[in-house]
Amino acid sequence: MPAKPFHLGWFQTFQANEWKTPYTLSEGVPFTGDFYVELAQALERACFDFLMLEDTVGIPRGLEGTTARALENGDSCPKQDPVPLAAKVGALTRQLGIVATMSTTFYHPYALARLASTMDSLTSGRFGWNVVTSAKDEAAQNYGLDEMPEHDLRYEIADEFVELVNALCDSWEPGAIVRDRENGIYIDPAKVHDVDFVGKHFKSRGPLTCVRSPQGRPVYLQAGGSPAGRAFAAKHADAIIAWATGVEGMKEYRADIREQAAAAGRDPDDVKVMFLFSPILGETEAEARAKIKPMSEEEIPARLKALSSNFYADFTKMDLDEPVPYFVTRGEQGSLAGFAQWGTGKTLRQCMQARSAGGASSFEAIGTPDQVADIMAAAMEEVGGDGFLFPGDGGSLTRHRIIEICDGLVPALQARGLTRTSYSHTLLRDNLRAF
């Protein structure tokens, strides 16, 4: 029986690429976006579904309350706006989906709907919106707030936000532009409607000023880890970013999302779950394993401070050789659960080592491209679908890593019939729903 194919995506931040090691060339500058155009073109050659551009809008301050550590280490800074980069990438690719992150806390629905609809037109129907609620107080303070709204309230706001964006995107019917030269009518007024939306958090009269885009609305991505996040993603997302713990965790997560999607009146097959996956590759298994370097004692203090900043908890006071105690963060609960691997018995030191060795990954895969392709196939057969999302190593991405994946691993997947060898559709949503 032929293997069931799965989807591929790439998760990337618009910040400095690797600047401390070989294979860097541009060494973290300049910020023209050209390096990420190269990345996108490599992904398109490998027939990835999409490139997703992550974003945050505050420099981490951590427990010490200063930006110094983040600035010195290039930790989440500098970080450029992903939407203009998405426009540049879209102009220099033809089939790859391009997804940009925008926050429901810091945008107004009308502004975002107009921007996203325009981007979808500029990319001929290949644009997606990564829906985030944001989590960090330093970001809120940049926008005049003292702190972020409470976690579940952020999702309540986001739910209404997306409802309004949908209404605005639908304010122009298909075929509204008639270009009737004989009667001098460019747009049929009967096909453009006010939305007159009044909600608890937002109101807007509408309609949008821009034409209906090729997809009608952009593709929605969302990372739903907490109960509120899962419910939101199952209701709204076309694709979901998930950081699970092992194959069983992946299977449980996907089953839960599909059940919630069906309960929300959706076809579960229209919701694709993309599991974070960061393999360690080499020409031989020994070479791949040699890439795993033990975390030095000198690295630990800085890493603990970074974790503390990310998850609003003092990791410096935790026992390195005990499991991370369970807690609910004001930040990103799904990312915390993925890091801590609760229930596995792994210690804080082991979790830090795993993150250091291969980045965010739902399970371990070390070896040659053929070995890793077989591991991916077995995992996806057990889980049932839908794809893998490669984290682009944040600010440490190199051309070497891009080549490993696009010219090493992907051909091995294609040879097994596991990933596409060409695009079957022109719209991003249609490519996601192709299988």
Buried (B, 14 or more C-beta within 10 A) or exposed (E): EEEBBBBBBBBBBBBBBBBEEEEBEBEBEEBEBEBBBBBBBBBBEBBBBBBBBBBBBBBBBBBEEEBEBBBEBBBBBBBBBBBEBBBBBBEBBEBBBBBBBBBBBBBEBBEBBBBBBBBBBBBBBBBBBBBBBBBBBBBBBEEEEEEBBEBBEBBBBBBBBBBBBBBBBBBBEEEBBEEEEEEEEEBEEEBBBEBEBEBEBBEBEBBBEBBBBBBBBBBBBBBBBBEBBBBBBBBBBBBBBBBBBBBEBBBBBBBBBBEBBEEEEBEBEEBBBBBBBBBBBBEEBEEBEEEBEEBEEEEBEEBBBBBBBBBBBEBEEBEEEEBBEEEEBBBBBBBBBBBBBBEEEBBBBBBBBBBBBBBBBBBBBBBBBBBBBBBBBEBBBEBBBBBBBBBBBBBBBBBEBBEBBBEBBBBBBBEBEBBBEEBEEEBBBBBBBEB
